[in-house]
Amino acid sequence: MSESDVQFTAQEALDFHSQGRPGKIEIIATKPMATQRDLSLAYSPGVAVPVQAIYDDPATAYDYTAKGNLVAVISNGTAILGMGNLGALASKPVMEGKAVLFKRFADVDSIDIEVKTEDVDRFIDAVELLEPTFGGINLEDIAAPSCFIIEQTLRERMNIPVFHDDQHGTAIIAAAGLINACELTGRSLKDVKVVCNGAGAAAIACTELIKAMGVPHDNVIMCDRTGVIYQGRAEGMDQWKSAHAAKTSTRTLAEAIVGADVFLGLSAANALSADMVRSMSGQPIIFAMANPDPEISPPVARAARADAIIATGRSDFPNQVNNVLCFPFLFRGALDVRATTINEPMKIAAANALAQLARETVPEEVAAAYGGMSHKFGRDYIIPSPFDPRLMEIVASAVAKAAMESGVAQKPITDIAAYRAQLRARLNPTNSVLTQVYEAARAKPRRVIFAEAEEDVVLRAAVQFKQDGYGVPVLVGRDARVKDMLRELGTDPEDYEIHNSAQSPLVEKMVDRLYNRLQRRGYLRRDIQRMVNRDRNIFGALLLQMDQADAMITGVTRTFGQTLRELRRVLDPKKGEISFGIHVMVGKTHTVFIADTTVNERPSAEELAHIAEKTAAVARRMGHVPRVAFLSFSTFGNPHGTWLNNIRDAVAMLDARRPDFEYEGDMPPDVALNPALMKNYPFCRLSGPANVLVMPGLQSANLSAKLLRELGGDQVIGPMLIGMEKQVQVATMASSTSDLVTLAVLAAAAVTE
């Protein structure tokens, strides 16, 4: 396995898969199962009714069962990643992972199935018999040439989509990139000369697709380990290679590549030399897609030809050919029109949609999540980011439309605009934007202080933060202790910056600075000296204030309130602002921001208005259109209460300021979140359920956030501390390594500004 921008130990990978519930998937009921009546409807005797309905009309299986949103990920383990034939059972972690990606990116339910046979006919028979269960079949990690026979036979026998992603997913992404590379270099597909190095499943699929899109057969030369696949060659040939045999006198890759416009590499590391690149035509297009190491390293290719456009399968170089850009959305569109197959027009539609998306301006909220950087169409951006939130809408709708136009859709969509709106609403944008925040941190690494580095969970988070490429951890602790712990974690202590408050050369300047700040608050200089030497939060905050780092994270050894009091001895809120806390509740299809959950006991009207504006800004940076509800026990004044004036005055202040987001209050949580109840108040200014809840006071806010964390089913991010003069985050004492890394990345990417 090659070194990349995401690193982990073998034990960490095993722990990830084994901790908690083993594996990566589970089954969750979509209907209530609480009462005897629920169970009677779900099973006997109630289930007999849909059974009879499906017998009478088989198409109703899509209405009464999960078939229409269920895909089987099936393998026999004969070609697992780059590891080879390790068998069906060993492929299960990969297939579970594929199932998770279907759900994460396109809300497609998926079950992994590992078939213990290398016999092509037995495999085909086993899969064919599954047609009543699934809406589609995704074949995975099956060696060539068996994969060709299996896919073609199943497509002929089954009336649901069958798709071998290793072949066609790669082909679709590569074709999208090729379309844009040709656009940038002034070429046309009908004129380019292509050399494809590799003759396996993905290489043949790529070649077939680009020919279907307009590249002439005679303009493509394919090579394998033996050399050029030419007409009349006998050695190492089969029917799939023969279909692409070229009429040419060249016999080696080095000969074939001379004057070529495009290199498609689906072969092995270092198969393409710098000299070969130099022999290509002007502005060569190089797709070096061997996994895990490309046919030529992009820096080597760029040194040989500065005018080259280069794509790889790697996430640490521009223009990644990543199948996750395709297969979830391809199946999403196919399932939604109940397509009987995935045909060439659907693949071409997906490729064109991806190519067009890369040319469009990245939305403002996505650019903000990347720290203000913009992905702009050009030589280093010919393929969209895998986490562009528009992929679902753009690709799935294009595929669905192509299925309808090519006559394979059993349930045509009459209103494509409405369908696209449904696709936009199907996934929670927080998941996508959070991933983009992680990418932004990698693109612009920052220095983050981990103030409690002697705590195992904190040090693990710091190591992960560094290994994943998010930035530079600045560790606070005793040198010897921290170094021993780093060695126990299997990492080199010399790769880490450690600050010991007892020995740091910055201590005297810190003492001077803090004494000047606190001398009129009852502190003697020796008190300050003791605080700096002994209190990790004081020392860490001073490091941050003295610009030794860009952000800081702490909190696992003391309560939030105590930690914040220590930080406030050194740091102030931003000028003209107040500090406050946000808890973010992330569900499958919703995200709710709750504030202020940590700082202000009974905020004034002005403070409530300020909290609403700043929380709305955070929500927008995380991909949401904010709808703010000022919460109360009262619903628009009924019943009357002593503490309602602050809430009403805050709403009036926003009325005067006219902010660019929806807001309303006073209202209880059920009215704010339940559309059916909200309809009882037609004057309500919210266009949908609130996603920003401004609490009337700290007691209700803090209790609500902690109850939801312990009893609710949502993922909880936070508390996030907002409004401080420096980026500092206070974690909870129960934080996991993952929680700490998330907070550190949010701080480093300035999402919490």
Summary of the structure (lengths in Angstrom):
residues: 753
radius of gyration: 29.2
end to end distance: 37.8
largest distance: 94.3
contacts: 2591
relative contact order: 0.07
helix: 45%
strand: 15%
